[in-house]
């Protein structure tokens, strides 16, 4: 197997996208893997202001982070979370299942994330 160079890694097209039919919404969307920054941001959202783990909007927030249009641009922002919570649960779960699979978020991955977040100091780290 080839030893990768810095350039090989940085130019690699490594974000996987999968089409998901959403009959409840009358069409299809695309779900993609998160970038490292998106994944880190998503995991940080799973804590409240005290640093305690919360699952308020967990599924919807993952849908927001991973749902894109046909050209790979995000369909939603954090501002859409509350509106999406009012949409079909079946549609959200369908997208969520693909998002968890594509992003390596098995039940054990989510449990590990919770454990790691629970052990993190409130407010995160600072290099100031």
N, C-alpha and C positions, 0 to 999 in steps of 0.2 A: 504494500500500500504506500502511496505517495506521502512524503512529509510535506505538510502544508506550510506555505509562507504566509507572512502577514497579509500580503496583497491577495493571496488566494482566499483567505478568510474574509477580508473586508469586502471583496467583490462578490462573494457567494450569495446567491439568491436563496436564502434559507427560510423564508416565511411561507409556510404551507397554507394554501387556501382551499376550502371545500364548499361546494354549493349545497345549500340546505333548502328543501322545499318547505314552505310554510303555508299550508292550505288555509289556515285561519286568516291569513293576511292576503290571500289571493295571489301568491307569487313565490319568489325565492329570494334568499339573501346569501351572502357569502360569509363564512366564518374563517378566520385565520389565526395562526399562532401569534402570540404576543411577542413583541421585542423584549429584551431583557429589562429595559426601563419600564415598559408597560407592565410587565409581570411584577416588578418590584413595587411600582405604584399601586397596583391592584392589591398586593399583599398588605401594604401599609393601610389601605382603606378598610381592611378587615379589623381594625382596632378603633376604639372610641377615644375620646379626648383624655381618658385616664390610662390608656394603654391596654384596656381589657378587650379581649376578642369579642367581636359582635358579628352576627350573620344577617343584620338588617340589610336587605337588598343584595345579598351575596350573589344569588343567581342573576339578578338583573344587572348588577355591576359587571359581572363577567360577560354577559351579552353585550353590554355597552362597549367594553374594551376589545371585543373580538369580532363584532359584526361590521362588515365593510361592503361597499358597493362593488360593481364589476371591475372597477379600476383599482381597487384596493384602498380607497379612501374611507375613513370611518363614517358610518351612518349616524352614530349617536355621540353625544357628549355626556358628561356627568349631569348636566342640566336636564337630561331626558330620563333620569332614573325614576323619578316619581311618576311621570306619565307612563313609562313602560310597566310599572308595577300594576297599573290599571288595565293592561292588555291581557290577552288570553294566556293563562298559565300553561296550557298545552304548547303554545307557540314558544314561550320562553323556555320551557323545559326541553323542547326539541333542539333549540339552538344551544342551550346550556350543555346538553349531553355531548354534542359535537365539539364545543369549545373545551370542555374538560378533557376529552380524548385527545384532541390535537395539541393541547398544552400540557399533556402529561400530568393531569390533575386527577389521579385516581383517589379513591377514598383515603388511602394511606398518605398520599401527598397532601391532601387537605388537612388530615389530622396532624401531620408533621408541621405544616404551616402554622396551625393553631398552637402547637406546642412551642415552636420557635418564637411566635409573636408573644405568647404568654411569658416567655423568659426574657424578652427584650425590655430594656428600661423605658418607662413612659417618656413620650416625646421623641424617641429615637436618639441617634447619636449626633454629635456635633463635632466638627473639627476646628471650631473657632478658638 
